[in-house]
Amino acid sequence: MSNLLFDQPGPRARRRIRIATAVGAVAVLLLLALAVRQFAANGQLDADRWSPYATWPMWRYLLNGLWATALAAVVSAALAMAAGLALALGRLSRRRWVRVPAAAYVEVVRTVPALLLVYVVLFALPRYGLDLPLFWKLVVPLAISNAAAFAEIFRAGVLSVERGQGEAGLAVGLTQGQTMRLIVLPQAARRVLPSIVSQSVGLLKDTSLGFVVSYAELLYSGKVLATFNGLLIQTYIIVALIYLVVNASLSKLARTLDARDTPGARRFRRRPARA
């Protein structure tokens, strides 16, 4: 899948990437050291300012926010994937009246920020009598925005399947729809699975837009908690660490799936046939 999206870097490019990564890591470490020093000078590292987060009520409140974040992300991803698959098949259709609207939707929505869609659902739709529940005011814009991205992922996966696979299905008497459903789509889904997980990571981060609609996701819960206990820096650091752990875990899953689906990994997993 990655070979379809960009060319593999050569030796010089990989060397430049390693150098840039090392320089960036050093710069980040220096910034962190300066931040810690500044926090210590202003008493932000005192034990009494962190001790409230050693209690269960604090963590229960944040975990409730994390659950709300996960629920919004899962529902948004499910809707976006279903719509994205339909759009991808529409863009690949031979019928112009299907292909053109699907392509127009993808190209237009990809240029529109998700925050703007949230504002449309929050302020514009109620004027026309469509006032969605709080949960759907976040889920619907995210699903609309990410459907375009998932459509391109699925379309790339379908195009990556060898044409001979579809031609073989047609040769044995399957219809075009049966060939797509039984032969092409299963292979495409396996190939784009790492990209789907990566896009889902971005969608999970987009749920932080829930603070705009006052949906009690993780970031909004952290804001309320910081207002209540006055521990602004400590609260947002804890929230950032939770996001870091969750997103890093999902990114690790995407890299693992990508490594398992490379040609070298597939050859390595093959077992020689026994006589």
Secondary structure in CASP SS format (residue, H / E / C, confidence):
PFRMAT SS
TARGET T0000
AUTHOR 0000-0000-0000
METHOD secondary structure of the structure
MODEL  1
M C 1.00
S H 1.00
N H 1.00
L H 1.00
L H 1.00
F C 1.00
D C 1.00
Q C 1.00
P C 1.00
G C 1.00
P H 1.00
R H 1.00
A H 1.00
R H 1.00
R H 1.00
R H 1.00
I H 1.00
R H 1.00
I H 1.00
A H 1.00
T H 1.00
A H 1.00
V H 1.00
G H 1.00
A H 1.00
V H 1.00
A H 1.00
V H 1.00
L H 1.00
L H 1.00
L H 1.00
L H 1.00
A H 1.00
L H 1.00
A H 1.00
V H 1.00
R H 1.00
Q H 1.00
F H 1.00
A H 1.00
A H 1.00
N C 1.00
G C 1.00
Q C 1.00
L C 1.00
D C 1.00
A H 1.00
D H 1.00
R H 1.00
W H 1.00
S H 1.00
P H 1.00
Y H 1.00
A H 1.00
T C 1.00
W H 1.00
P H 1.00
M H 1.00
W H 1.00
R H 1.00
Y H 1.00
L H 1.00
L H 1.00
N H 1.00
G H 1.00
L H 1.00
W H 1.00
A H 1.00
T H 1.00
A H 1.00
L H 1.00
A H 1.00
A H 1.00
V H 1.00
V H 1.00
S H 1.00
A H 1.00
A H 1.00
L H 1.00
A H 1.00
M H 1.00
A H 1.00
A H 1.00
G H 1.00
L H 1.00
A H 1.00
L H 1.00
A H 1.00
L H 1.00
G H 1.00
R H 1.00
L C 1.00
S C 1.00
R C 1.00
R C 1.00
R H 1.00
W H 1.00
V H 1.00
R H 1.00
V H 1.00
P H 1.00
A H 1.00
A H 1.00
A H 1.00
Y H 1.00
V H 1.00
E H 1.00
V H 1.00
V H 1.00
R C 1.00
T C 1.00
V C 1.00
P C 1.00
A H 1.00
L H 1.00
L H 1.00
L H 1.00
V H 1.00
Y H 1.00
V H 1.00
V H 1.00
L H 1.00
F H 1.00
A H 1.00
L H 1.00
P H 1.00
R H 1.00
Y C 1.00
G C 1.00
L C 1.00
D C 1.00
L C 1.00
P C 1.00
L H 1.00
F H 1.00
W H 1.00
K H 1.00
L H 1.00
V H 1.00
V H 1.00
P H 1.00
L H 1.00
A H 1.00
I H 1.00
S H 1.00
N H 1.00
A H 1.00
A H 1.00
A H 1.00
F H 1.00
A H 1.00
E H 1.00
I H 1.00
F H 1.00
R H 1.00
A H 1.00
G H 1.00
V H 1.00
L H 1.00
S H 1.00
V C 1.00
E C 1.00
R H 1.00
G H 1.00
Q H 1.00
G H 1.00
E H 1.00
A H 1.00
G H 1.00
L H 1.00
A H 1.00
V C 1.00
G C 1.00
L C 1.00
T C 1.00
Q H 1.00
G H 1.00
Q H 1.00
T H 1.00
M H 1.00
R H 1.00
L H 1.00
I H 1.00
V H 1.00
L H 1.00
P H 1.00
Q H 1.00
A H 1.00
A H 1.00
R H 1.00
R H 1.00
V H 1.00
L H 1.00
P H 1.00
S H 1.00
I H 1.00
V H 1.00
S H 1.00
Q H 1.00
S H 1.00
V H 1.00
G H 1.00
L H 1.00
L H 1.00
K H 1.00
D H 1.00
T H 1.00
S H 1.00
L H 1.00
G H 1.00
F H 1.00
V C 1.00
V C 1.00
S C 1.00
Y C 1.00
A C 1.00
E C 1.00
L H 1.00
L H 1.00
Y H 1.00
S H 1.00
G H 1.00
K H 1.00
V H 1.00
L H 1.00
A H 1.00
T H 1.00
F H 1.00
N H 1.00
G C 1.00
L C 1.00
L H 1.00
I H 1.00
Q H 1.00
T H 1.00
Y H 1.00
I H 1.00
I H 1.00
V H 1.00
A H 1.00
L H 1.00
I H 1.00
Y H 1.00
L H 1.00
V H 1.00
V H 1.00
N H 1.00
A H 1.00
S H 1.00
L H 1.00
S H 1.00
K H 1.00
L H 1.00
A H 1.00
R H 1.00
T H 1.00
L H 1.00
D H 1.00
A H 1.00
R H 1.00
D C 1.00
T C 1.00
P H 1.00
G H 1.00
A H 1.00
R H 1.00
R H 1.00
F H 1.00
R H 1.00
R C 1.00
R C 1.00
P C 1.00
A C 1.00
R C 1.00
A C 1.00
END
